[in-house]
Amino acid sequence: MAEYTAEGKSPEVLFWVGCAGSFDDRAKKITRAFCKILDKIGVEFAVLGPEESCTGDPAKRAGNEFIFQMMAMTNIEILNAYEVKKIVTACPHCFNIIKNEYPELGGVYEVVHHTQFLKQLMQEGRLKIEGGKFEGKKITFHDPCYLGRANGEYEAPRNLLQKLDAELVEMKRCKSNGLCCGAGGAQMFKEPEKGRKDINVERTEEALAEKPNIIATGCPFCMTMMTDGVKHVNSDVQVKDIAELIAEAEDL
């Protein structure tokens, strides 16, 4: 973003990478896949790079409002200094908090999830998805809480998956009745309390009951929990983000 500003230009969209997309080895693959798609179709985007810090979502959800506000204010100052208008992110946690909780602190932007942005590009005719690679395969989609129930977005990810020529199978608990993967509320960063079964194992078993070849996600937190769930039950079913599936379909 600093380079764009130095040249007196502004990008079409700011890509908010998020902590997972920047530092988690598995989530970095989602970041790369999404960037490859945008590069291929010529979308001008920028990142904050070292100027980006955590949105403060885990701190807020864990109950530390003070740290959240400190982090949020720092980010808002940087975003406003660059006069950012539109933000896209592959993390529903970043999406939700920047969209719904930054405005009252002075950060008002158009914020879209990466599946919404890709759907928009598809509707504009800029993104064309050829899904031949996935013909004959079954995909089930796990709804991220902060994309689905918190923000009412169920169709964008499914619209994209339907373009892959695969059979989209729904879990018994899906859309507004979906089950959390167990990572929200900063739970991903601690060991689970004692109980009969971990939530991510329960959710993975629900996904595997549909006998899919691929479990699709749209969230790096869900990606971690569902991948761990698949390993727990010794399944060879793949867990992939929608951006990765589209990049794979396009041989990127």
Phi and psi in degrees as a GROMACS rama.xvg file:
@    title "Ramachandran Plot"
@    xaxis  label "Phi"
@    yaxis  label "Psi"
@TYPE xy
-61.5241  -38.7972  ALA-2
-67.8943  -42.1843  GLU-3
-58.5785  -46.586  TYR-4
-64.0062  -39.4597  THR-5
-61.8029  -31.1755  ALA-6
-87.4627  -0.731733  GLU-7
74.6258  20.0671  GLY-8
-112.659  164.887  LYS-9
-133.866  138.387  SER-10
-75.3338  165.628  PRO-11
-64.5324  -35.8031  GLU-12
-153.19  149.343  VAL-13
-97.4151  125.986  LEU-14
-91.1002  111.546  PHE-15
-86.5848  108.53  TRP-16
-74.4631  -40.2167  VAL-17
83.6123  162.827  GLY-18
-63.3806  -46.4233  CYS-19
-62.6839  -47.8386  ALA-20
-64.7432  -19.9519  GLY-21
-92.976  -38.3311  SER-22
-116.89  -25.0423  PHE-23
-81.9946  125.39  ASP-24
-58.6412  -38.2782  ASP-25
-71.11  -42.4501  ARG-26
-70.4319  -24.3287  ALA-27
-60.0016  -31.7104  LYS-28
-66.224  -33.6247  LYS-29
-66.4812  -45.491  ILE-30
-57.3807  -47.3979  THR-31
-63.0617  -43.9067  ARG-32
-60.3141  -45.3981  ALA-33
-63.1292  -43.456  PHE-34
-64.9408  -37.3804  CYS-35
-62.8918  -39.8103  LYS-36
-63.1099  -48.0985  ILE-37
-63.6567  -40.1982  LEU-38
-62.0993  -44.5156  ASP-39
-60.8291  -40.5737  LYS-40
-95.4242  4.88118  ILE-41
77.8473  31.8349  GLY-42
-82.6479  124.19  VAL-43
-81.2053  114.24  GLU-44
-133.003  158.095  PHE-45
-132.872  160.828  ALA-46
-123.357  160.476  VAL-47
-78.8349  -20.6057  LEU-48
63.952  -134.242  GLY-49
-64.821  -10.6941  PRO-50
-81.6478  -14.1506  GLU-51
-82.5565  135.951  GLU-52
-130.009  175.856  SER-53
-55.8457  143.507  CYS-54
-68.2751  -19.3934  THR-55
96.6239  2.53856  GLY-56
-58.1465  -50.992  ASP-57
-60.02  -38.2639  PRO-58
-63.0014  -45.4808  ALA-59
-64.58  -45.6199  LYS-60
-66.9588  -27.5896  ARG-61
-84.0496  -4.51492  ALA-62
105.151  5.34827  GLY-63
-101.835  83.9642  ASN-64
-64.2496  -34.5743  GLU-65
-61.9533  -49.4385  PHE-66
-64.9827  -40.7698  ILE-67
-55.6523  -48.9253  PHE-68
-65.6923  -36.3702  GLN-69
-61.3423  -46.9977  MET-70
-64.9568  -44.9628  MET-71
-62.6629  -45.0247  ALA-72
-61.9981  -38.7661  MET-73
-62.312  -47.1723  THR-74
-63.3011  -42.9035  ASN-75
-62.7838  -40.8792  ILE-76
-59.0043  -43.509  GLU-77
-67.5319  -47.1555  ILE-78
-61.3414  -42.7275  LEU-79
-69.3676  -33.9093  ASN-80
-63.5921  -34.3017  ALA-81
-87.3416  0.150356  TYR-82
54.1517  44.7481  GLU-83
-67.5936  134.445  VAL-84
-108.892  -42.1399  LYS-85
-128.304  131.482  LYS-86
-123.094  134.892  ILE-87
-120.12  140.488  VAL-88
-143.526  147.866  THR-89
-91.2989  4.93558  ALA-90
-114.566  116.226  CYS-91
-61.5057  -25.2398  PRO-92
-69.167  -45.5919  HIS-93
-64.1715  -44.4043  CYS-94
-55.0094  -50.414  PHE-95
-64.7087  -44.9597  ASN-96
-75.5051  -37.1835  ILE-97
-70.457  -38.1704  ILE-98
-71.2977  -43.8293  LYS-99
-105.347  -22.7303  ASN-100
-118.239  -13.4782  GLU-101
-76.2522  -32.8617  TYR-102
-54.0717  -40.1082  PRO-103
-70.655  -10.5224  GLU-104
-103.64  5.93027  LEU-105
101.625  8.19002  GLY-106
-109.586  93.4202  GLY-107
-110.66  112.794  VAL-108
-139.535  162.298  TYR-109
-84.2284  119.602  GLU-110
-119.309  127.745  VAL-111
-128.758  147.223  VAL-112
-77.6027  153.975  HIS-113
-61.3869  -29.6425  HIS-114
-69.8511  -35.192  THR-115
-66.6971  -40.5409  GLN-116
-66.9822  -42.6967  PHE-117
-65.7273  -37.8687  LEU-118
-63.9418  -41.754  LYS-119
-61.293  -43.8337  GLN-120
-64.2587  -35.7297  LEU-121
-67.3012  -43.7761  MET-122
-65.2585  -30.9699  GLN-123
-79.6761  -5.21706  GLU-124
82.8298  6.80496  GLY-125
-84.2455  -32.0415  ARG-126
-108.878  121.909  LEU-127
-115.991  124.561  LYS-128
-107.077  120.339  ILE-129
-104.537  113.594  GLU-130
-102.235  18.677  GLY-131
-50.3533  -33.2904  GLY-132
-60.4452  -26.1743  LYS-133
-103.381  8.34706  PHE-134
-60.9496  134.096  GLU-135
84.6862  -2.24373  GLY-136
-99.4599  154.607  LYS-137
-105.537  131.845  LYS-138
-123.889  134.327  ILE-139
-117.049  140.131  THR-140
-107.162  128.634  PHE-141
-94.3354  118.213  HIS-142
-73.1562  118.901  ASP-143
-67.8548  138.598  PRO-144
-57.1971  -43.9979  CYS-145
-78.7096  -12.0416  TYR-146
-92.1476  -45.8784  LEU-147
-78.841  -87.0702  GLY-148
-64.018  -32.5385  ARG-149
-77.0019  -29.4803  ALA-150
-129.09  5.21319  ASN-151
67.9209  20.766  GLY-152
-101.23  105.571  GLU-153
-117.109  -25.2601  TYR-154
-86.0685  -36.5608  GLU-155
-54.9859  -51.1803  ALA-156
-62.5404  -37.7376  PRO-157
-70.2847  -37.0917  ARG-158
-59.4206  -40.8  ASN-159
-68.4448  -44.4089  LEU-160
-63.1553  -35.2666  LEU-161
-65.9735  -22.615  GLN-162
-77.3599  -8.43408  LYS-163
-86.1642  1.63848  LEU-164
65.16  14.0638  ASP-165
-92.6592  167.447  ALA-166
-88.0466  119.929  GLU-167
-90.6891  114.069  LEU-168
-108.813  136.166  VAL-169
-96.8291  140.522  GLU-170
-71.6099  160.615  MET-171
-58.6255  -42.321  LYS-172
-100.749  105.195  ARG-173
-145.53  172.502  CYS-174
51.7838  -129.046  LYS-175
-68.1076  -13.0473  SER-176
-105.193  15.3024  ASN-177
-64.4909  160.116  GLY-178
-107.288  134.137  LEU-179
-60.3035  147.063  CYS-180
-75.5377  -14.8665  CYS-181
101.949  2.71919  GLY-182
-99.4767  -15.0374  ALA-183
-67.0426  170.001  GLY-184
64.3128  29.6279  GLY-185
66.1422  13.3376  ALA-186
-67.5113  -22.1771  GLN-187
-63.5336  -24.3462  MET-188
-97.0718  14.4098  PHE-189
-140.722  163.269  LYS-190
-74.9098  147.761  GLU-191
-70.4646  152.896  PRO-192
-70.7692  162.741  GLU-193
-65.7818  143.108  LYS-194
-174.249  -174.781  GLY-195
-70.9109  -39.5484  ARG-196
-156.884  142.135  LYS-197
-68.5588  145.291  ASP-198
-61.0195  -40.0198  ILE-199
-66.0643  -29.7812  ASN-200
-70.2911  -43.1901  VAL-201
-57.9675  -45.85  GLU-202
-67.934  -40.0842  ARG-203
-63.7383  -40.1402  THR-204
-62.7291  -36.6339  GLU-205
-63.8305  -40.4595  GLU-206
-66.3589  -44.9269  ALA-207
-68.8044  -23.2002  LEU-208
-62.0705  -23.6847  ALA-209
-86.2702  1.55961  GLU-210
52.8206  51.0333  LYS-211
-82.9275  161.786  PRO-212
-87.0216  -29.6616  ASN-213
-137.141  136.058  ILE-214
-100.128  118.406  ILE-215
-95.2999  141.03  ALA-216
-130.896  169.492  THR-217
-136.223  31.5764  GLY-218
-156.559  131.561  CYS-219
-65.7492  -29.7708  PRO-220
-67.4523  -47.4437  PHE-221
-61.106  -38.4332  CYS-222
-56.6184  -47.4492  MET-223
-61.9664  -47.2248  THR-224
-68.9892  -41.2094  MET-225
-71.5174  -36.0557  MET-226
-64.227  -43.4872  THR-227
-62.9833  -37.06  ASP-228
-64.746  -42.254  GLY-229
-63.4088  -41.5462  VAL-230
-64.5591  -38.9491  LYS-231
-59.2856  -39.1249  HIS-232
-97.2239  11.3062  VAL-233
54.5656  44.407  ASN-234
-97.9812  153.166  SER-235
-102.784  13.9086  ASP-236
-66.9892  137.112  VAL-237
-84.3411  146.403  GLN-238
-115.697  120.267  VAL-239
-138.395  146.754  LYS-240
-77.0614  152.093  ASP-241
-58.0456  -38.0891  ILE-242
-61.8372  -38.2953  ALA-243
-65.6432  -39.7139  GLU-244
-64.8867  -42.004  LEU-245
-66.9106  -42.9536  ILE-246
-61.5323  -39.1689  ALA-247
-66.1518  -42.2052  GLU-248
-62.1479  -31.1523  ALA-249
-96.1213  7.71884  GLU-250
55.8372  40.8918  ASP-251
